[in-house]
Amino acid sequence: MIRYSLRCRSGHDFESWFRSAEAFDTLRSGGHVVCPECGASQVEKALMAPQVRPARRNAAVAPPPPASSPAPEGGAAAPLTAPASEREARLAALRREIESKSEYVGLKFAAEARRIHSGDAPERSIYGEARPEEARALLEEGVPVAPLPFLPARKAN
């Protein structure tokens, strides 16, 4: 996995993870990499600096990640605190919109996406989970998929 710092044509900076440089290029050329602030699909890599992890003994003193409450049935985990930034608020809004307008298919995502693409299942918006090799295979088959910038509710705790 590789994390890229990205910038849209409007100058908004954001980050996203990709399986490889090729995966980024494929998704970007297909218009699947979009700015979370303005929705622009004209995105370029920004100047990046390497991130160095602290030694294990120092990692223990790092503050724990923010806690969240258990996910309501069929919904996303609700944070205990308000979003720390406008970007977090926008990501939370994006998550709510995706979850309200799409069907969660869980670990069956790759199979269901193929069925929809081939016409064997009704066309609809879905989201779920796929291993990186499954996502790559879907892209190679021409099935339009894109990674979401958040974890599924069952993995958010």
N, C-alpha and C positions, 0 to 999 in steps of 0.2 A: 504494500500500500504506500501511496505517496500523497503528501498533503501539499497543495499548491495555494499560494497567495494569489488571488485573482482581482482584477479591476474591470469594471464595466465601462462602456463608452461614456457614461455620465460621471465617472470618477469615483464610484462607490467601491470600497475595498471589502473583500470577504475571503474566506478560506473554504476549501472543500477537499475531500479525500477521493482518490482515484486508485484503481487497481494498478495502473501503469501509465506511463506517458502516452502510450498508444490509446489506452482507454479514454484519457482526457481528450485527445485529438478527435477520436471517433464521436464521443458525446458532443463536443463543441461543434464539430462540423455538421452534426445532425440537429443542432439548435436545442439540445437538451441541457446545456449548462447555462443557467440564467441567474441574473443578479437577484438576491433575495429582497433587495430594497425597491428596485424599480421594474424588475422583470425583463430587463434588456438581455438579449441573447448574444449580443456582440461583446464577448468577454475575452480578455487576454491575461496571460500570466503576468503577475507583478514581480518586482524585485523581491527576492526571498533571501533570508538568512537561515543557516542551518540551526536546528534546535538540538541542544545537547541536554541529555537527561542527567539529573544529579546522581551521585553515587547512591547505592542502596541505603547506606546508613543515613544519608541526608534525606532520602525520600520519606523516611518514617516521621520526620518532623514537619513535613509539608501539611498544610491544612487540608482536612478532608473535603471532598466535593460537597456541594450543597445537597441537603437531604430533600427528598420529595415524599409525598404521601403515597400510599398504595393506589394503583390505578383503579378507577371505577370500572365496573363491568362493561367491556366493549369500548372503553375510552382511554384517553391518555393519562399519564401520571400528572397530578396537579402539584405544582411547586408550592412549598410552604411559604416562600417569600415572593415578593413582586420581582419581575424581571429586572436584572441589574442594568440593562441598557436598552436603547431603542431597538437594536439589532435582535436581542433576545425576545423582546416583545413581538417583533415582526415574525421571528421564527415560530413563536408560540401561536400567533395568528395563522400562519401558513399551516402549521400542524392541525389546528382546529378545522380549517377549511378542507384540507385533504381528508381528514377523518370523517367529516360530515358529508362530503360529496363522493366518497369512494368506499368500496367494500374491502375490508381487511380479509385476505385469504391466507395469511400466515405463511407457514413453510411450504404451502402448495403454490406459491407465487409463480415460479417458473412454468410449471405444468399448466396453470390456469391462463397465464399470459400467452402461451403457445396455442391453447384451445381458442382463445378469443381471436388471436391473429389469424388462425386458419379458418375461422368461421364455425367451429364446432361448439362454441359457447356464445351466449348473447354478448354483444359489445357493451362494455361498461368500464368505468374507471375502477381500477383495483390497486391495492398496495399490499405489501407483505415482505417476506424475507427470502433472500436467495444467497447461496454461497457465491463468492466471486467468480468461480468457474462457470456456474450456472448463468450468471448475469452476462458474462463474456459470450457464452454460447448463444444466448438470446440475441445479443447485438449482432453477432455473426450471421444469424438466421434472418436478420432484418426486423426483428420484433423491437418496437420502440420502447425502451426502458430507461430510467434514470435513477440514480441514487437519491435518497431523501436525506436532508440534513439533520435528521434526528433518529434516535433509537426507537424501535417498537416499544409499546407500553410494557410488554412483558419483560423487556431487558432494561428498562429505565431505572429500576430500583437497585 
